[in-house]
């Protein structure tokens, strides 16, 4: 297949993007060229997401539109990922132009599948759950910042979430395998790595828990910054905070999804912590690391959520003062426990989401305004229209209106906040009031 060219379109979360990197590595190992132009390929891979209905609708429309492309030559269309796992029977009948349908645990044989399809013009559908963690696939990356998956799947069964049904049970990669991938990325020039999992706190391989893994990876030679995503409050322990504090290259950024400020709704969600538990986690972080950045996820409009319970969430957000939040409207997913509940009216959900976004935008704006006049260490990641984008240790993207080399490091003094983006100028190291953690 030396003359074949592949393009991949990815929908959904960072885990899906990480899976796309695995797929591209497997294709490249087969001698398939990877291209950035969809018009230049003869293998088109669509990596799908099922976490929210909107993501599925977008992917379905995209796949439908590829019918003409597929019929315009000796080409192959692959539909992979979470939606391929969840709705594979529908995809088979709805999209006869899809040649290959693979669930998230079935990528390792993708090269053989492609050879078989081109040779025999057959269709292949593989969506089984196994024990796959894709060991031995050590990527090189041109990116300054990249992600390394440390677990696959999830066994928490939050009542609104489809992930356990499409990605299978939790499996942890071996520490040695993770470190080899980190080392490969660092050798290729990556300087900022995020350890990735549906719940990194549940990582366990033999005697190694997440805090031990985090410490071991932090010792990787040449690794400038290390982060992790996502933590579950029910498993978040003080040992993680201590590990972050003990290693200068582990960034003090904690993403700890709240989901709701109501204990009753948290119970219906099967989150297995209370608002009081969550508050204690945040207090522990800020007590040990006062300048830590704390971000969260929140869902509004969960079935049966009353106005009083929604207001409890708003009050909790006001009280905790998150640096930022990813806010979502509840999306019913077939097969989940929450599907049994009567949904709230759409206008009610939309209004609550607008209000929550407005509250969090105000809080985030207040936090960002305090950055003005302070110096921050930036790792520059990519060119922007008006300069170069760098990132603070607290995971805030900063625009510097100058041409700087991606991968370089400099201090920048924040001059203004433009929309939601701090804008700074490069300053000598050691000048100004330091804001190194934000």
N, C-alpha and C positions, 0 to 999 in steps of 0.2 A: 504493500500500500504506500510505497514511497511517493507516489504522485498525488495522493489524496490530501485535501486541505480541510481543516475543521474550524468551525466557529461555534462559540457557546454564548447563549443568552441566559442570564441568571435572574430569577425572581426571588424575592424574600429576604430572609435574615442572613446574618454573617455566617451562620453555620452552612447555609446553602452556598455562599460564595466560597467558603473553604472546601466544600465538596466539589465545586467546579474546578478548583485548583487541582484536586486529586484526579478528576477526570482528564483534565488537560495533561497532567503528568503521565497518565496511563496511555493516552493517545500519542503523545510525543515519543514514548518508549516504543511504540509500534512503527515509528518512522513517519507519522502523520504530521504535516506542517500545521501549526496553529496560526490563524490569521485573525486580524481585527475587523476585516471587512466582510459582512455577511454575503455580499454579492460575489466574493472571490472563493467561496467554499463549495465543496460538494458533500460535506458532512455537517449537518446543522443540528446542534444539541440544545434543547430547551430544558433548563433545570427549573423545576416548578416548586411552588410553595403552597401549603394548605393551612397555615396558621390562621389566616383571616380570609373571609369570603372574597373580599376585594382582590386579594392576590390571586386567587383561583380564577376569578372572572377575567382578569387581565391576561393570565397565561392561556386560558381557553381561547380568547379572542386572537391572541398572537399565533397560536398553533393553527387555528382555522385559516388565518391569512397566509400561512406557508404552503397551502395546497398548490398554488400556481408555481411557486419555487420548486417544490418537490417534483412536479410533473414536467419540468422544463429541461430535463437531462438525466444523466446517470448519477442520481443523487440519493442521499439517505437522510431521513429525518428521525432523530432520536428524541423521545420525551422521557425525562428522568426526574427523580426527586420525589418529594412528599406527595404531590398530587398524583403522580404516576403510581405510587403505592396505594393511595386511598381510592382512586377512581379508575383503576386500570381497565376494568371491564367496560366502563362507559367510553373510555378513550379508544379502545379497540374498535368499537362499532361506530363511534361518532367521527373518528378521524382515520379512515382507511389509508390515508397518505402517511401515517406515522408507521415507520418500519420497525422501530426498536423502542420498547417501553421497559424501563428499569426502575426499581425501587432503590432507596438509598443504600441498601446492603448488597447491591448487585453490580457494582461498577467494575470490580476487578477483572471480569471477563469481557469488558466492553470491546477490546481489540479483536478478540476471537469472534464475538457477535457480529461486528462490522464486516469482517472478512466473509463470514457465512452469508450474510445478507447480500453483499455485493456479488458473491459467487452464485447464489441459488435464488435470489430474489424472493426470499421468504420473509416472514415476520417473526420476531422474537419478543416474548414478554416474560420478564423474570422479576418477581416482587416478593420473594421469600425473606424471612428474618433468620439470620444466622448469628454468628458471634463476631462479625467483621468489625475491625477497628483500623483497617488499612495500614498495618505495620510495614515498614520497609520502603514506604514512599516518602522520600526526603526531597522536598522541593527546593529549588533555587528560585529567588524572586528578585526582580528589579526594584521592588517597592521599598521605600524607607521604613514603612510600618506594615506589619503583616500579622496574621493570626495562625496559631497552632492549636488544633483540636486535641484535647486531652481525654475527652470521653465522647461516647456516642449514645444516643437514646436517652430515655428518661423513665423512671418508675414512680414518679410522684402522683400522677393522675389528678392534677388540678382539674376541677369539674368543667372548666371552660376550654381546656386545651386538648388538641388533637395529637400532639407530638408523640406520646407513648404508643399511639395506634399506627403511626406512619414511620416512626424511626426505631421502634422496638425498645426493649429494656435497656437500662443503663449498663454500659461496658466501659471499663477504664483501660487506656493504653498503658503499656509498661513505661516506667520512668526512663529506661534506657532508650526506648524508641522515641519518646518525646524529646529527649535531650539531643539525639542524633538529628532530628528534624530542625530543632532550634539552631544547632551548630551549622547545619547546611545553609539555613537562611542567613545567619550572621556572616558566614563566609562569602555569600553572594552579595552582601552589602546592606542587608536589613539591620536596622539599629533599634527599632521599637517593636516588641513582640507582645501580643495579647494571647494568653492561654484561654482557650475557648471551650465551653461546655454548656449544656442546658442548665446544669447546676454544678459548678466546679467544686463546691464545698463537699459534695458526695464522692469526689474522687477517692478511690481506694484500690491499690494494687499491692497485694501481699501486706507487708508491714508499712507501706508508704501511704500516708494520707495527704490531703491537699497542702497543708502547711509545709510538710517535708518536701513535697515536690516543688513547691514555689521557691523554697530556699535553695534546692539543688539547681534549678534552672537559673536562678539569679547569679550563680557562680560561673555561668558560661562566659568564657573569655570573649571580650569584644561586644557583649550585649550591653547597650547603653541604657535602655529602658525596658521594663517588664510590667505588664498589666494583666488583669484577669477579668473574665466576663462569662457567665452571670452567676451571682451568688444568690442562694435561697436563704431567707431569714431564719428558717427553722434549723438550718445546719451551720449557720455562721458562728464561729467560735473566736474567742479572744486570741487564740494562738495565731490566727490569720493576721490580726492587727499587729501582734508582736513581730511576726515575720516581716511584714511590710516596714515596720519601724526599724528593724535590724539591718535592712539592706538598702543602701542609698539608691540603687538602680531600680527598685520596685516603686512604682509611682503610687502615691497616696490618693488614688481615685477608687471609690467604692460605688459600684452600681448594685443597689439592693432593692429589688422590686417590692413595692408596698401593695399594690393592686387595689386596696380599699382601706378606708379609715374606720370601717364598721366591723366589729367583732362578729356580728351575725352573718354579714356578707362574706367575711373571710372564712367562716365555717362552711357556708354553702359552696364556696370556691374550693374547699378542701386544702387550704393553705397550711394548716397545722401550726399556726402561731397566732397570737393576739396582738392587738394594737400596743398593749403594754410591753409585750416581748419585743416588738419591733422598735419601740422607743428606746428600750434598753440597749439594743444593738447600736443604734445611732449614737447614743450617749457614750457608749464604750469607745466607738471610733473617735469621736470628737474630744473625749477626755485624753486619750493616748496620743492622738494626732490632731491638734487643734486647727491646723490649716488644711486638713483633708478636704477633698471635693467629694460630695455625696450626691448621686443622681438616682433616679428611681423610675419605675413603670407604674402607671395607674390605669385601671379600667373603670369607666363609668357606665351606668345603665345595665348592670348585671340584673337578670330577672329577679323581681320582687324588691329591688332596692327602693326604699322609700325616700321621700324628699329629706326627711330627718337624717337618714343614714348617708345620703349623698352629702348633706351639709357637714356631717362628721368628717368625711374625707376632706372637704375644703378646709375645715378648721384644723385638721391634722397637717395639711400641706402648709398652711399659714404658720403653724407652730414649729414644724420641723425645718422650714426654710431650706428646701433642697436647692442645690445649685442649678439643677435642671431636671426635667422629667419628660419621659416619653408617655404621652397620653393617648388612650385608645377608647373607642366606643365598643361595647360588647358585641361580639359577632358569634352567632350560634353556629356550632360545628356539629355535623351529623355524627352520632355515635358517642358523643361525650355525655357525661352525667347531667350537665346543665341543660341539655336539649329538652329535658322533660318539663322544664319550668316555662310558664307563660311569659313571653317577652314583654317588655315595656313598650309603650308607643314610641315610634321613631322620632317624633318631634320632641318628646321629653328627653330621649338620649342625646339628640343633637344639641339641645339647649344646655344640658349639663356639661357636655364636652366643651362647648364654646366658653362657658363660664370658667371651667377648670383651666383651660388653656390661657385665658386672660389673667387669672390669678397667678399661674406659674410664670407666665411671661413677665409680669410685673416683678415678681421675686427675682427671677433670673436677671432682669434688667438692673435691679438694685445691686445685686452681687457684682455684675459686670461694671457698673459705674464706679465701684470701689477699686477696680483695677487701674483706673486712669491715674497716671503719674507714677506708677510703680514699675519696676523692672522684673522681667520674667525670662527665664532660660527657655529658649525655643529650639526645638528640633525641626528643621525645615523639611517639609514633605513633598511639595509639588509647586509648580508654577501656577500663578493665578492671573486673571486678566490685568490686574493693576499692580502686580508684584509677585510675592511668594508667600505661600501659606506655611506657617509653622505651628507647632502644637506645644502647649505647656505640659508640665508634668501632671496637672490636673485635668488634662484632656480637653482643653479649650483651644479651638483653632483661632489663630491670630494672623491678620494680614499685615505684612510689612511691604511698603511700597518701594521695593528695591529688588533688583535681580540677584538672587542668592542661589547657591548650588543646593539642590535637594540632598539631604543627608548631612548638611553642615549645621553647626550649632552656634548660636549667638544670643546675647542678651538683647532684649528689646524693651523700650519704655512705651507703655500704652499712652497714646496721645488722645484718642477719642474712641467712642463706641458707635459704630456705623451699622444701624439695624441691630442685628444680634452678633455682629462681628467686631471684636476689639481690633483697632488699627494702631500699629506701633512703629517706632523708629529704632534702628540698631544703635546700641549704646556700648561703651567699653565695659568689659567685665568688672563687676564690683561697684559700679556707679548707681546712685539712686536708692530708693527704698525697695528692698527685695520683696518679691511676691512669688517666690520660687515654687510654691506648691499648687497654685491655681492653674 
